Amino acid sequence: MKRLFLMMCLAMVAVVLPGIAAPIDCPTTGTVATLVGLNPTGCFINGLLFDNFTFTPSATGTGLLPTQAQVSYTLDNPGTSTGTGQLIYGFEFNPNLSVVGLGSEDILLGYTIVAPSLEISSLHVLETALVSGTGSTATVSEGPDCGKTTIGGGCTFLPTITVTPTSPHQDLLGIGPYIEIDVLKDINVTSTNEGGLAGISGVRDSVDLTGTTPEPATCAIVGAGLIGLAMLRRKKA
């Protein structure tokens, strides 16, 4: 129902701005290169539009520069939150980050989540990581994400969530609710001694929803916001 609703709103954009392609369902599996390739239309998970994927890698010392193709994913559609048991929607990434000796590997991953109504209510972050040796770290920090109550509107910056091997799961519950979340995630492995190692093989990044049903008038609001974003992207192009 929610997916159909958002598709109707996106149809408004296509009518007003011909040539704007419609999003598809997010492929069940793939890599970050797959997701970046879907810009600027994005893709759907349970009626949520995921778009504007960005990937910024860096490395030092013995670390190797990460690539989009090495970061694979499967969908939470839905998954179940480790902490709350709630149904959650998003991605389970495998960054394939690993460093031995003196070095680091880092990925800045960003994207936008747009809901058909004010219903994004919690964020869920989980990592699977391994470290050995003094000074070795494997962390995932998300935030400060930007929460919006109107599409393309002003930001409410949310607290940063950080997970580590000793505290691998964190939730940010009861936020908003928001219609749009701009996600910024920093995935990092670092070893500061020659005998150390650090690796991350899993990063879950998902949201849960209030379960509200969109009002008919909401389509006009969503459609207007998407039209504005589409016009801005055309102008930048």
Secondary structure, 3 states (H helix, E strand, C coil): CHHHHHHHHHHHHHHHCCCCCCCEECCCEEEHHHHHCCCCCCEEECCEEEEEEEEEEEEEECCCCCCHHHCEEEEEEEEECCCCCCEEEEEEEECCEEEECCEEEEEEEEEEEECCCCCEEEEEEEEEEEEECCCCEEEEEECCCEEECCCCCCCEECCCEEEECCECEEEECCCCCECEEEEEEEEEEEECCCCCEEEEEEEEEEEEECCCCCCHHHHHHHHHHHHHHHHHHHHHC
